[in-house]
Amino acid sequence: MSQSSISAASSANAARRGSATSRRLLIGLGWLIFALFLLLPLFIVVSQGLKLGLGAFFDAIFEPDALSALKLTVIAVLISVPLNLVFGVSAAWCVSKYSFRGKSILVTLIDLPFSVSPVIAGLVYVLMFGAQGLFGPWLSDHDIQIVFALPGIVLATIFVTVPFVARELIPLMQEQGTQEEEAARLLGANGWQMFWHVTVPNIKWGLIYGVVLCTARAMGEFGAVSVVSGHIRGSPTPCRCTWKSSTTSTTTSPPLPSPACC
């Protein structure tokens, strides 16, 4: 074996050892980041939640306030996710199947909730539908309440979860093309049959993944929902108002009730 062959083989072995070391370092770094930013916070949350035992944990879950919050969350999810499903499929169909003026603007608007703070989004709905908002007087005259009620929570949830279904379906539909739909139309299928028997089987996994992400985001949303539901920093909650009234009821001259609590 010549000297050049030996040196080439040793160089190849050194390169393989270097690549194996780099691979192990990258895998270890990935696991470290995963543990620090996901597993450790999750462990702390679970340990703190179960610090007083399972009995106290389940007692807290089945309190009336907790059950009311869970019920409200489920209602908001059941309303917002199907609406976002319809919008996401429609938007993905328009973007991937048609060319029209303003298409790039529509794609940008779909991604807008990713770049807007949920708190700002909730504040926008308050400014639009609140008592002093743009549509506030008209809504008040017709006895319609949007903010600080279920409709406002649903609107805020829909806004923050809009992109998930559409963003999962647009690449799939663009990759699919229009050849299969055109073939189905030539064979006599109408639009509904073409959608159910051609389009849906090709996008079903992306559709499922988008619905799962949309549901998880809707159930975990706090910022926008906190604003439109009236949970604003500085304003006392009904529980605090009750506590204040109970602690001042034994005084000789009870104070006048605070307007914020009325």
Protein Blocks (a to p, Z undefined) as FASTA:
>chain_A
ZZklmmmmmmmmmmmmmmmmmmmmmmmmmmmmmmmmmmmmmmmmmmmmmmnojklmmmmm
mpmklmmmmmmmmmmmmmmmmmmmmmmmmmmmmmmmpccehklmmmmmmmmmmmpcfklm
mmmmmmmmmmklmklmmmmmnopafehpfklmmmmmmmmmmmmmmmmmmmmmmmnommlm
mmmmmnopafklmmmmmmmmmmmmmmmmmmmmmmmmmmmpmklmmmmnopaghiacfklm
mmmmmmmmmpmbdcdddfklZZ
